[in-house]
Amino acid sequence: MSTPQNRPAGTGAEPAPPGPTRRRGGETARNMIISTVVVVLMALVLFALVPRGKGADPATVDVAPVAAQVVDETGWPISAPQGLPEGWKPTNVRFTTVEQLRTWHAGYLTPDKQYVSIDQTRNATDRWVAANTKDAAASGTRDVDGRTWRTMRSPDGKSHALVLRAGRGRPLTTVVWGTSSYDDLATFAGRLQPVRAGRG
């Protein structure tokens, strides 16, 4: 009796015929979708758990030395607030150019996080006033410490300004602008004092 010629060595039986090939493309795509969903859900959970504040307040700046330097360089009788109520914080100060006019600027945060600033220049134009009041329109007048300021309000009502034009011994036009109320602006304007030169 002859031995079969095609039997594999070391086996006692004929190899089974190969079964049908499984298609893995659909399974791979499904696994990728499941993995992506799991990753997104984990990211959302982590996002929900991480505390998020409203953002840090701007750092406090020192207005006095910059103001004194402006006086030294220009001789202008610029003003800065003195003795503001507790909680007011100076956040920016600069001597810059607005509508081609050199401009003294200092900005403050009120205790309730509203912004109030002073801008002053010589030979102020209507364009300069408009730029520093955000195109506000005149709305009346307000007396602050014996001086009559023009009140102004932005078109959207979100900001206000007090404007004191140069004249009667005042060489500078002053704009007090802010996102706060006229009362806060009047408080700020009432604390404005001439800045002393920094020369010793």
C-alpha positions, 0 to 999 in steps of 0.5 A: 500500500503506497504512502500519499505523496502530498501529506505534510511532514509530522502531521497525522491528517490532511490540512483543512481547506482554508476558510473564508477570509474575514473583512477587517476594514469595517471593524477597523473603522468602527474601532477608530470611531469608538476610540475618537468618541472616548477621547472626546468624552474624556477631554470634555470631562477634564475641561469641566473639572478644570476651574476657570476664572474670569482672568487676572486683573491688569497689573498696577502701574506707577503713574507718578514717574511717567507723569513727572517725566512728561512735565520735564520734557514738555513743560505742560501742566498735565494733571493726574488724580490724587487721593482716589477712593479705596479700590481704584487702581492705575493700570496704564500710563503713556505719552502718545500721539492721537490724531497727530497731537501729543497726548498725556494718558493715564487709565484706571480701574474702578472698584467695580472693574469699570475703566476711567481715563484722562487724556490731555493735549494742547491745541485740541481739535474736534477730531482729537476729542472724538477719538478720545470719547469714542465719537460720543455726542454732547449730552449736557453739562456737569459742574465739578469743583466749580468748573463746568464740564461738557458731558458726552455719551457714546452712540451705544450708551456704553461709555461716557465722557467729561470734556473740559476745553482749554481756556481761561488760563487752561492751556490743555484740553482734558477728556475724562472718559470711561465705561463707568457712570457720570458719578464715577467720572466726576469723582475722578475729575474732582481728584485731578491735580497738577503734576509736579516736575521730576527735576530735583 
